[in-house]
Each structure stands twice: as structure tokens, then as C-alpha cells.
Amino acid sequence: MAQEENDFLRDQVRRLTAALNHYQSAYPNFVLEEYDVPVDDASTEAWLSQSKDLPPLLKEYDATIFGLQKQLESLEKQLQRLRSQAQDVAEENE
């Protein structure tokens, strides 16, 4: 029974990898667009621009992590700006 489950899971991984590869070919920058990361920023990262030999799942993972990092940087900048504005308002109220 365990061998049948392993074979089933291998088949599923193979099918999902093929589907993801097709999806990435059709929409190469979808993840970056999802996180509002300019494609130019992604091209500066060698591990993203030269990832042709990576499996589709790793490419998607890398792009997602890169997008989340850029989003985090943007949110940290916004947080710093809001803290500064809140401090200015607090000083005005005193």
C-alpha cells in the first residue's frame, strides 16, 4: 500500500510541476505583478533572472519570496513615515 501511495504522490508532483511550468510560461511575471514589484527590480537579482534550470516550484517560491521582501521593505518605509507623522501630531498637541 505504501508503494502505491508513493507512486500516486510522485505522479501528482509530476503533474503539478508540468501545470506550474505551463502557467509560468504563460504568465512569467505574475507573482511579481501580484506584489507590485517592477520587473526591472527582479532582473537585478541574478537568482531570479538566471533561474532557467530550476524546477518550476522553486522558481515560484523564489519569486514569491522576492515579492514579499519588496512588499516588506515598502511597508517598513510607510510605517516609518507614519511614525514620524504621528510624532509630529503628538508634538503639536502638547
PyMOL commands that set and color helices and strands:
alter all, ss='L'
color gray80, all
select helices_A, chain A and resi 2-26+30-34+39-43+46-49+56-93
alter helices_A, ss='H'
color red, helices_A
deselect
rebuild
show_as cartoon
